Amino acid sequence: MNDSIPQEQTLSITMLMAKGYTVAAAARRVGRSHNHVRLILLGERRSKKIEQALMALPFRPLQLRERVTH
C-alpha cells in the first residue's frame, strides 16, 4: 500500500479543480456518480480504475455553474 501514497497526495478535489473540473463534472466525465468520486477523492473509498481515469483527465478552463436564485 505504500506505493499508492504519492498518488493519494496528488489526487484531491484541489487537484481536480486545478485541472478545470468540479467533482460533478469529473464524475460525469468518468461515468460515475458524484458521491462515489467524492468519496474516492476524500480517501474513504478506493478504486484504481477511477483514480487512474481522474488522473488522466485533460486540463481545461474551470467553468463553475452559476447559482440560480429566485
C-alpha positions in Angstrom: 0.0 0.0 0.0 2.9 2.4 0.5 3.4 2.6 -3.3 0.0 4.4 -3.6 0.8 7.1 -1.0 2.2 9.6 -3.6 -0.9 9.3 -5.8 -3.2 9.9 -2.8 -1.3 13.1 -2.1 -1.8 14.4 -5.6 -5.4 13.1 -6.2 -7.6 15.6 -4.4 -10.5 18.0 -5.0 -8.0 20.8 -5.3 -6.0 18.9 -8.0 -9.3 18.3 -9.9 -10.2 22.0 -9.7 -6.7 22.9 -10.9 -7.3 20.7 -13.9 -10.6 22.5 -14.6 -13.1 20.1 -13.2 -15.6 20.3 -10.4 -16.3 16.9 -8.7 -19.6 16.6 -10.5 -18.0 17.4 -13.9 -15.2 14.9 -13.3 -17.8 12.3 -12.3 -19.8 12.8 -15.5 -16.6 12.6 -17.5 -15.5 9.2 -15.9 -19.1 7.8 -15.8 -19.5 7.5 -12.1 -21.7 9.2 -9.5 -20.7 12.5 -7.9 -20.8 10.9 -4.4 -18.6 7.9 -5.4 -16.0 10.2 -6.9 -16.1 12.5 -3.9 -15.5 9.6 -1.6 -12.6 8.4 -3.6 -11.1 11.9 -3.6 -11.5 12.1 0.2 -9.8 8.7 0.6 -12.9 6.9 2.0 -13.2 4.6 -1.0 -10.6 3.0 -3.2 -10.8 2.4 -7.0 -7.7 2.1 -9.1 -9.7 2.4 -12.3 -11.5 5.6 -11.3 -8.3 7.1 -9.7 -6.4 6.5 -13.0 -9.3 7.9 -15.0 -9.3 11.1 -12.8 -5.5 11.5 -13.1 -5.8 11.1 -16.9 -8.4 13.9 -17.3 -7.0 16.6 -19.7 -6.6 20.2 -18.5 -9.3 22.6 -19.4 -10.6 26.0 -18.2 -12.6 25.8 -15.0 -16.3 26.6 -15.5 -18.3 26.9 -12.3 -22.1 26.7 -12.6 -23.8 29.9 -11.6 -26.1 29.6 -8.7 -29.7 30.3 -9.7 -31.6 32.5 -7.1 -35.2 33.3 -7.3 
